[in-house]
Amino acid sequence: MASNDPQILIAGGGPVGLFAALLLGRQGLRVRLFDENAAPQADPRAATTHSATLELLGEAGLVEDMARVGLMAPLIQFWDRPSGELIAQFDHAVLKNDTAYPYAIQCEQFKTAQLILERLATMPNVEVLQSHRVIEAAQSADAVEIAVEGPEGRASHKGAYLIGADGGRSTVRHQCGIEFAGFTWPERFIVLTTPFDFAASRGYCPRSYFADPEEWCNCFKVSADGPPGLWRTVSPTNPALADEQLMSDDAVEARLQRFFPSRERYEVVHRNLYVTHQRVAARFRHGRVLLAGDAAHVNNPIGGMGLNGGLQDAANLAEKLGAVLREGASDRLLDLYNLQRRTVATDFVQEQSIANKKQLEERDPATRRRNLDELKRIADDPARARLFLLRSSLIAAQRRVAAMTLAEVQP
Ligand SMILES: Cc1cc2nc3c(=O)[nH]c(=O)nc-3n(C[C@H](O)[C@H](O)[C@H](O)COP(=O)(O)OP(=O)(O)OC[C@H]3O[C@@H](n4cnc5c(N)ncnc54)[C@H](O)[C@@H]3O)c2cc1C
């Protein structure tokens, strides 16, 4: 195996670990990344990439390629499913003076990961070791050391810092004994992917949300292998039902017909069930170990904030590690990372994603009507629509981060 005396070790080559490797590698730092899988996971998870994250991806030269392999999504729609009424439509164009990217891009996360991997392959200072599982992590005053199980057996690797970007079940977080407080939703979320064209037949835009007191739903378009693309529907499942009762051909057909009645039988190309949590790690820094992405925070996917937050962690952390390692800046910057990114996770992403879910599933008829009327009023008022989109696209969160300084870090 190549040995380039890495300065930074990264556990996890999902989009967050890979983006951190890219940003560190671009600064000339020596990086070694490990992923237990042989290639990026291709299951239908994140696609929506918000304006605030596109700004960071744009600096790394990724946005053009993401737009090429993904879909531009300037609109968000909110529908009342029982009545079929379009309640509100938001257009990111109102953010034209706030961001160079007044839209979201629907780019499946494995495509983003692949685009980053292609760039990493050209960087001699970054090693990507797939099929390598990090199993232990320890640290001393001036180094971190991890044990890794790979095709050639077990080996240990040393570096100055370790980034734990190894997903929600993070081994690194466990090894550091960091609590992952929060809760798990009783209902699992089912994702059904179909080529049925919801735009042509029903006028849905690529990011459409459906409020329903019985069973809410999200409907998203992704480009998949090219036109015409695929639509993913996300909805909650009854916790009392077993996998087979939820995933059989008849069950998925009945579910889609219930949501979107059609004379044709739906073609379902993928069906996936996800257990969904709302959790934030007690701290994102443990000495020389830093957590990022799902290893640090997990949330429900309504609003598409999990990966966005993770990519923002990666950019924030890469900049600070660069300052520490290249310019000899104080490592208190890493405490600022903890403060900034933990604040976003708790005050923006957890709060917003839970509120989004509550809004879609509200059962009380009066509260429901009030919520929907208010959403309509917000969408109809450009100043309020702008504030809504600043928050949903995470620009407001990034502005809050930029305003936080070392003075706010506890000594
Ligand atoms: C249905 C659904 C829809 C979603 N939609 C969106 C969306 O539109 N927008 C959004 O922002 N977010 C969305 N999310 C959330 C998003 O998928 C996650 O936030 C994202 O995958 C986090 O990326 P990550 O790199 O931190 O972790 P992961 O993608 O989980 O990657 C972790 C990596 O670590 C590797 N790994 C794990 N353990 C080890 C180990 N011990 N050693 C080595 N490697 C290891 C794994 O192989 C994996 O490659 C969605 C989630 C779901 C379930």
The ligand as a Tripos MOL2 file, in Angstrom:
@<TRIPOS>MOLECULE
LIG
   53    58     1     0     0
SMALL
NO_CHARGES

@<TRIPOS>ATOM
      1 C1        -34.8260    8.7990    1.8310 C.3       1 LIG1
      2 C2        -33.7680    9.7980    2.1400 C.ar      1 LIG1
      3 C3        -33.7190   10.9840    1.4000 C.ar      1 LIG1
      4 C4        -32.7660   11.9470    1.6950 C.ar      1 LIG1
      5 N1        -32.7710   13.0980    0.9670 N.ar      1 LIG1
      6 C5        -31.8820   14.0760    1.2750 C.ar      1 LIG1
      7 C6        -31.8310   15.2810    0.4910 C.ar      1 LIG1
      8 O1        -32.5640   15.4430   -0.4930 O.2       1 LIG1
      9 N2        -30.9260   16.2310    0.8360 N.ar      1 LIG1
     10 C7        -30.0780   16.0650    1.9060 C.ar      1 LIG1
     11 O2        -29.2990   16.9780    2.2070 O.2       1 LIG1
     12 N3        -30.0660   14.9060    2.6350 N.ar      1 LIG1
     13 C8        -30.9370   13.9210    2.3400 C.ar      1 LIG1
     14 N4        -30.9070   12.7310    3.0240 N.ar      1 LIG1
     15 C9        -29.8520   12.5010    4.0320 C.3       1 LIG1
     16 C10       -28.5440   12.0420    3.3830 C.3       1 LIG1
     17 O3        -28.7580   10.8630    2.6420 O.3       1 LIG1
     18 C11       -27.4550   11.8140    4.4330 C.3       1 LIG1
     19 O4        -27.4110   12.9580    5.2550 O.3       1 LIG1
     20 C12       -26.0970   11.5860    3.7560 C.3       1 LIG1
     21 O5        -25.9950   10.2980    3.2070 O.3       1 LIG1
     22 C13       -24.9520   11.7770    4.7630 C.3       1 LIG1
     23 O6        -23.7150   11.6170    4.0940 O.3       1 LIG1
     24 P1        -22.4530   11.0880    4.8990 P.3       1 LIG1
     25 O7        -21.3220   11.0870    3.9260 O.co2     1 LIG1
     26 O8        -22.3090   11.8390    6.1710 O.co2     1 LIG1
     27 O9        -22.8410    9.6110    5.3400 O.3       1 LIG1
     28 P2        -23.1260    8.3390    4.4310 P.3       1 LIG1
     29 O10       -23.6950    8.7250    3.1260 O.co2     1 LIG1
     30 O11       -23.8910    7.4030    5.2860 O.co2     1 LIG1
     31 O12       -21.6730    7.7670    4.1560 O.3       1 LIG1
     32 C14       -20.9230    7.1540    5.1900 C.3       1 LIG1
     33 C15       -19.8410    6.3370    4.5300 C.3       1 LIG1
     34 O13       -19.0380    5.7700    5.5530 O.3       1 LIG1
     35 C16       -18.7370    4.4260    5.2300 C.3       1 LIG1
     36 N5        -18.4750    3.7580    6.5080 N.ar      1 LIG1
     37 C17       -19.3300    3.5090    7.5220 C.ar      1 LIG1
     38 N6        -18.6820    2.9300    8.5600 N.ar      1 LIG1
     39 C18       -17.3930    2.8270    8.1810 C.ar      1 LIG1
     40 C19       -16.2220    2.3310    8.8160 C.ar      1 LIG1
     41 N7        -16.2570    1.8390   10.0660 N.pl3     1 LIG1
     42 N8        -15.0500    2.3770    8.1330 N.ar      1 LIG1
     43 C20       -14.9860    2.8670    6.8680 C.ar      1 LIG1
     44 N9        -16.0740    3.3580    6.2160 N.ar      1 LIG1
     45 C21       -17.2420    3.3390    6.8740 C.ar      1 LIG1
     46 C22       -19.9610    3.9140    4.4770 C.3       1 LIG1
     47 O14       -19.6070    2.8700    3.6180 O.3       1 LIG1
     48 C23       -20.3840    5.1650    3.7060 C.3       1 LIG1
     49 O15       -19.7930    5.2200    2.4190 O.3       1 LIG1
     50 C24       -31.8230   11.7280    2.7420 C.ar      1 LIG1
     51 C25       -31.8510   10.5310    3.4720 C.ar      1 LIG1
     52 C26       -32.8120    9.5770    3.1610 C.ar      1 LIG1
     53 C27       -32.8430    8.2880    3.9370 C.3       1 LIG1
@<TRIPOS>BOND
     1     1     2 1
     2     2     3 ar
     3     2    52 ar
     4     3     4 ar
     5     4     5 ar
     6     4    50 ar
     7     5     6 ar
     8     6     7 ar
     9     6    13 1
    10     7     8 2
    11     7     9 ar
    12     9    10 ar
    13    10    11 2
    14    10    12 ar
    15    12    13 ar
    16    13    14 ar
    17    14    15 1
    18    14    50 ar
    19    15    16 1
    20    16    17 1
    21    16    18 1
    22    18    19 1
    23    18    20 1
    24    20    21 1
    25    20    22 1
    26    22    23 1
    27    23    24 1
    28    24    25 2
    29    24    26 1
    30    24    27 1
    31    27    28 1
    32    28    29 2
    33    28    30 1
    34    28    31 1
    35    31    32 1
    36    32    33 1
    37    33    34 1
    38    33    48 1
    39    34    35 1
    40    35    36 1
    41    35    46 1
    42    36    37 ar
    43    36    45 ar
    44    37    38 ar
    45    38    39 ar
    46    39    40 ar
    47    39    45 ar
    48    40    41 1
    49    40    42 ar
    50    42    43 ar
    51    43    44 ar
    52    44    45 ar
    53    46    47 1
    54    46    48 1
    55    48    49 1
    56    50    51 ar
    57    51    52 ar
    58    52    53 1
@<TRIPOS>SUBSTRUCTURE
     1 LIG1         1 GROUP 0 **** ****
